[in-house]
Amino acid sequence: MSAEDTSVNNASDTTSANQQLAALSLAADFASGPPKTPPVLEGLHLRKHFPLRQFGIGVTSNVVHAVEDATLALYPGRALALVGESGSGKSTIARMLARLYTLTSGVLRFEGKPVTNDGRAALREYRRHVQMIFQDPFSSLNPIHSVRYHLSRPLRLYNHAQSKRQETDKILTLLDRVSLSPAEQFIQKYPHQLSGGQRQRVAIAQALAVRPKVILADEPVSMLDVSIRLDILNLMSALKDEERLAFLFITHDIASARYFAEETMIMYAGQVMEGGPSDVVIQQPKHPYTQLLISAAPDPDRPEEAPFQAHGEIPSLITPPTGCRFHPRCPHAMPVCRERFPGRTNLGNGHWTHCFLYGEGNDDTAPAPPSASTSTTASAGHS
């Protein structure tokens, strides 16, 4: 073996060793509980009501209570999974964080600073840091434009390419980054010429083009073939670790949440039910609704037992139940569950729940709601 080969091998070994040390350090941080680094994006006491248009004299306007008092934080290099049935408010939260929906109340904080409405320039700058990947890759890409157009547009908007040659080089790099290679064969293709998985990779590359710090992934694999879902999850996991991206991962699949996300938060009918480290929440579910979700997910290793008993249907969000919205279906419901929604009860090791079965909910460590003046100002500023 030549001296040059030995040098290359030693450099490769050093790089591999450094990567392993970094991975071990990251794993240690995850295992030790809450992250030590500050969150890059926070949503505090988010609430979203959608007004229903009704016509007629004396008709009272109703609203859809889509999200009620949800608080969450996204950290660099970590993923938070939002899990729940359709209509639970998961996508609404993502769109509020992306500032596609205005907030009925609550506050957004980016890198510790409240997000306010300072005009279109400030909104564009915010979206440079916070990007969204939608569920349907075909509808999120314009069918009359090529892959080059989709990737060149964000590069031009945010001045990441100063020449046509530089633009082409960056597009090819992005395509390689999302494993669309050889990139030269994909750059001129149109969405209808790509498979579902390839289209979703283009959507991911489009989000990466602006060099974001946060990715909001709204069920990014639910419309893909089962055979390629794992590839997309592995791609996003690599981006999360290597680029230190903060991910919000929306899914109704418990297994995907456990595989991809370090933390999981369970939602039902617009309310947050339980949260904490993914393995703990899924292996030791406390809230009755989380137990219902786990029991409904197929698991060949689960011992045969009577299925979790829950009756009834998801309630109407126009006239939702008072208190905990799961109480009409909960086999453990108590009178207090109908009267008010429980606060957060900490269960240890970062695990928490909103359920009177485990306490009165007096251990809420979430930030206090903003004052009326602060809330009004911040809410009016979101778009």
Beta strands, then each sheet from edge to edge (+ up, - down):
strand 1: 41-51
strand 2: 63-74
strand 3: 79-83
strand 4: 105-110
strand 5: 113-114
strand 6: 130-133
strand 7: 214-218
strand 8: 246-251
strand 9: 263-268
strand 10: 271-277
strand 11: 345-348
strand 12: 351-353
sheet 1: 2+ 1- 4+ 5-
sheet 2: 6+ 7+ 8+ 3+ 9+ 10- 12+ 11-
end
